[in-house]
Amino acid sequence: MARIFADLTPLRVSAPYRRLWAGLGISNVGQQMTSVAVGLQVYDLTKSSFMVGLVGLFQLIPLIGFGLYGGTLSDAFDRRLVGLISALGLWGCSLLFMLQSALSVNSVGVLFLVVAVQSAFFAVGNPARQAIIPRLVPKEMLPAANALSMITWNIGFTLGPLIGGLVIAAFGTVSAAYVIDVVAFAIVVWAMWRLPSLPPILIAGDVRPRAGWGAVKEGFVFLKGKRNLQMSFYEDIIAMVFGMPRALFPAIAAQWYGGSMREVAMVLGFLAAAPAIGALLSSIFSGPLGAVRAQGRWVIISIVVWGSTIAAFGMVRWLPLALLFLIIAGAADNVSAIFRTTIMQAATPDEYRGRLQGIFTVVVAGGPRLGDVEAGAVAAVAGEAFAVISGGVMCVVLALGLGRAMPSFWKYDARHPIP
């Protein structure tokens, strides 16, 4: 059974990892409820998929700058402290979402502003949170730890949209979803507080890392010529920019499946949760992934499956079949994410992990935001169906083409992690 189900060893051997794992999982439920609420609130105010897509743009811009700079903070300072301060900032943003709804501000501009500030804090904190994991568990447990982290992440992406949709439908307002997020995010603040001190590891003779744009440049200099690390970024950008239809879900729920505000909210919750359900299932049954050595090859295969099933989703109008395609897509994307994360952590020296995690954060979190803008813009010109189908097809074509252009990634061997 251990070869089939997720390996729980990291949870047994590391109490700090266990607390962080639990805290991030619980808080992510509330964060995804807020994500559904913001998208629905923007669509309700504007009736425009393009405006919902702009949420991604307002997340993307601060994500790029603060993500890169935040990575240098994680290399220069105690990673626990960086993670804790960013968690407090994110908690404050959850409070602002709750207040603007409770006060009936009804301003898209206010929503965009809070989304941008939230994205900045996330961009600073995420490199620290990810760079912490190799300090809490042994290297040989990284695939298992990443799979477990994906379980909590995807529990949030599964339960958050579902609970968010149901709560909004039950109360007829987004305010209740924001309140739950405020309560849930307090858990991750507690988890970060309980972590041990994690200052930079200094080797005799080395200069202590410094924060700043000079350090960002050093990270890019390190990345130059590192084809395998670069490919892990490129393949994810392709998958998320062209294959991510998330910004279209409010319009798809309303136009393809119709109904009252409550019914649309429930369908939206199902659509948003379906990819995460697939990702959660692939994490639960991730035992065999620990034995995979050709991790680059499986990143490419997974992204091809992702793009194919997204295109298929755009062709159907029967909700159960549409949800099935999204579930398969989410499972494939999660397998890609586990291997890309493991490649990045295993092939990067610790003194560069924060900076590389900053770049990783920009790619992994920024890609879907750019995908929101791309999907919203194409849908505004050619409709939601064309945006979904064409995006999935482009994802497949580009993933295969890039894999052919850089064969070293296809041959990547986890036993000898070469960046």
N, C-alpha and C positions, 0 to 999 in steps of 0.2 A: 504493500500500500504506500510505503514511503517514496516509491519511484513514481507514483501517480500524483499524490497530493503534495501540497506545498510543504517544504521543509521548515519546521518550526524551531530548529536549533538556535537561530539568532535570538529568538524571544526568550529561550531558556537560559542562555549563557550571559546575556547582557541586559541588566535591569534598566540602565539609561536608554538603550535602544527600545526596550519594551514600552517605557513611558512615552517616549517620543512617538513611537508607532501608534499607540492608542490615542494620544492627544491629537495628532494630525488627522487621524481617521475620523474622530468625533467632530472636530472643527470643520473638516471638509464637507460634512453633511450640511452644516449651516451655510457655508460659503456657496455651495451649489444651489441651495434654496434661494439665496440672494441673487445668484446669476440668473435663475429663471425669472425671479420677480423683476429684476431690472429690465430684462428683455421684454417681458410682457408689459411692463409699465411704459417703456419707450414706444412699443407698438401701439398700445392703447391710446397714447397721447398723439401719435403722428400717423398711424395706419400706414407705415412705410418700412419695408424690409431694408431699404437703403439706410434709414436712420438707425435701425437696429444694428446694421453692419458697422455704422460709425462708432458704436460702443467699442468695437474691436480696435478702431483707429486710436481712440482716446486711451485705450489700454496700451497699445503698441508703442506710442511715442515715448512715454516715461519708462516703459519696460526696457527699451534699448539702452538709453543713457544710464539709468539707475542699475540695470542688470549688470552692465559691464563694470561700472564703478563699484557696485556692491560686491562683485567677485574679488576685487582688490582688498576690500575691507575684511573679507573672510580669510585672506592670506596674511594680512598684517596684524589683525587683532584677534582676541579671544572669540572663537566662533559661537560660543554660547551667548556671549553678550550681544553680538551682532544679531543673532537670531531672536533674542529676547526683545530687544528694542524694536525690531521690525514687527514682531508679533503684537506688541502693544499698539503700534501704529495701525495695524490692520484691524485690531479690535476697535479702535477709535473710528475707523471708517464704517464699520458695521453699525456703530451707534449713530453716525450721521445718516446712513440710509434709513434707519428706523425713524429718526426725527423728521426727515423731510417728508416721509410718508404720513406720519402721525399728524403733522401740521398741514397736510394737503398743499404742499408747495406747488406740485404739478408743473415742474420746470425740467425740460429735457437738459437744459444747460447745467442745472445743479447736479443732475444725475451724471452727466458727462464729467463734471469736475470731480465728484467724489470717486467715480470710477478711475480717473487718472491718478489721483492721490493713492488710492488703494493699490493700483498697479505699481506705483513707485515703491511702496513699502514691500510688496511681494517680491519685486525685482531685487531689492537689497537683501531680503531675508532668505530667499530660496537657495542661492548659492551656499550660504552658510549651512542651512539645514541639510543639503545634499552632501556637502563636503564633510559634515560631521559623521556621516554613517561609516566611512572607512576607518574612523578613529574609535568607533564603538564596537565593531565586530572584526574578526580576522579576515584577511583577503580572500581565503577560500570560501567564506560564507557570503561574499558579496552577491552572487546570483540569487541565493536564497533570501537574503535581506532585501534586495531590490524587488523580488517577487512578492514578499510580504508587504513591503511598502506600497506596491501596486494594489494589493488587496484592499488596504485601508483607503487609498486614493480612490479606487473604483467603487468601494462601498459608498463613499461620499457622492460620487458621480451617479450612483444608482439610486440610493435612498434620497439624496438631496432633491433632485428634480421631481421624483415621485411624491415625496412628502410635501415639497413646495407647491406642486400642482394641486394636490389634494387639499392642503391648508388654504391656499388662495381660493379654490373652488368652494370650500366649506364656509369661509368667512366673507367671501366676495370682495376681498381687498388684499393687497400685497403686504400690508403692515405686519400681519401675523408672521409671515415668513422672515421678515427682517428681525423681529423680536427673537425668534428661535436662533437665528444666526448670532446675535449678541451673546446669548447664553452659551451656545456651543463653543464659540471661539475662546471663551475664558479658559477652556480646558487646555488648549495648546500653549497659552501663556503660562499656565501651571507646569506643563511638561518641559518647556524651555527653562523655566526657573530651576527645576530639579536636576538639570543636566550638570555634570562635573565641569570644571573649568577646562577649556580646550584652547590654550594659547598656541601660537605657531610652533612647529617643530624646527629647531635650529640645529644644523649640522656644523660641527667645529670648522671655523674658517669661512662659513657662509655669512653673507650680509643679511640682516633682518629684513624681511619683505616690507615695503612701504605701500601705503594706499595712494591712489592718485592715477591720473591719466597716463603717467609714465609707466606705471605698473600694468595698466591695461595694454599698452603697446607691447610690453614684455610678453604678455600672454599671447598676443597675436604673433609675435616673433617666434615664440615656442611652437605655435600651431603651424607655422609655415613649413610646408613639406611633409607634414604629418598626414598622409593621405587617408589613413584609416579613421582618425579622429574627424577629419574634414568630411569624409563620406557619411559618418554617423549624423552629422549636422545637415548635409545636403539632402539626404534621403528623407529626413523628417520634414524639412522645409517643403519638399515636393508634396509629401502626403498631406500636410496641414493646409498649405496655401491653396492647393487645387482640389483636395478631396474633402475638406471640412465644410459641411452644409449647415452648421449650427445656427448661424444668423438667420437662416431661412425657416427655421422651425416654427416661429410664431405665425408666419404667413402660410406655411404648409398646413399647420394645424387648422387655421381658419378657412383657407380656401379649398384644400383638398378633402378635408374631413368635416368642416363646418360645425354648426350648432351654436348654442348659447355661449356666453362668456365663461360660464362654469365648465361646459363641455370642452371648449377650446383649451382652457387651462389644464384640464385633465389629459387631453391628447398631447399637449405640449410637454407635460411632465413625462408621459410615456416615451415620446420621441427623444427627449433629452436623456432619459435614463437608459434607453435600450443599448447604446454603445458601451455604456459603463457596465451593464449587466454582462455583456459578452466579455469585457475586459476582466471583470471580477471572476467569471467562470474560468477563464484561461489562467488567472493567477492561482485560484484554488487548486487547479489541476496542473500546476507548474512543476511538479516534481521532476519530470524528464528533462526539463530545460537545463538543469544543473549539469547534465552530462553532455550537452551540446558543445562542440568545439568550434564548428564553422558558424560562428555567431554573425559575421557579416553577411554570409549567404542567406541566413534566415531573416535578417533585417529586410533584405530586398524582397524575398518571397512574401513576407508578411505584408509589406506595403503594396505589392501587386494584388494580394487578396483584398486588402482594404479598399483600394481604388475600384476594383471590380464590383464589390458588393455595394459601394456607395452609388455607382452608376446604376446598378440594378434597383436600388431603393428609389431612384428618381423615375423609374419606368412603371412602378406599380401604384395602385390606388386602393388596395385592400389593406387596411391597417395591420392586421396580424402578420401578413407577409412582409410588409414594409418594416415592421419591428424586427422580424427575423433577420432580414438583411443587415439592419443596423447592429444587431447583436453579433453577427458574424464579423462585421467590420470592426467592431470594438475589440473582439477577441484578437484579431490579427494585429491591430494597432498596439495592443498591450504587449504582445510577444515582441514586436519591434522595439517598444520602449524598454522592456527589461534588458534586452541584449545591447541596445545603444547605451543605456546607462552603465551597464557592466563594462563595456568596452572603454567608455570614457573614464570610469573610476580606476580600472585595472591598468590602463596604458598611460596614465598621467601621474607624474611624480607628485608627492604630497605638497611640495612648495608651490605648485602651479594649480592645484585642484580647485582652489577658490576662484581663481581667474577663469579657468576653463569651465567651471560650473556657472560662472556669470555668463559666458558665451552660450553655454548649454541652456541656461534659463531664457536668454533672449530668443534662441532658436525654438525651444520646446514650447514656451509660453507665448512668444511673439508670433510664431507661425500660425496658430489658430486665429489670432487677432487679425493678422493680415489676410488670412483665409476668410474671415467674416467680412472684411472690406471687399475682397474680390468677389465673394458670392453675392453680397448685396448689390454691388455695382453691375454684375452680369445679369442678375435677376431684374434689376430696374430697366435694363435694355431688352432682354430676351425672355424674361419670365423665370420662375423658380425651377420648373422642370428642366429647362435647358441648362441652367446654372449647375444643377446637381449632376446631371448626366455628363455634360462636357467636362466638368471638374474631375469626376471619377476616371474618365477615359484619359485625360491628360496626365493624371497621377500615374497610371499604369505605364503609359508610353515613356514618360520621363524617368521613372524609377528604373525601368529595364535599360534604357539608353545610357543612364549614368553608370549603372552597374557594369555595362559592357565597356564603357570608357575607362573605368578604374578597376581592373581585374584583381588588384591586390586586396580589395575589400572582400570580394567573393571568396578569396583564399584565406582570409584572416583566421588564425588558430588561437583559441583562448588559452592554450597551454603556453604560448609564447606571445604575450600581448605586446605587439609592436604598434606604437602610435601612428 
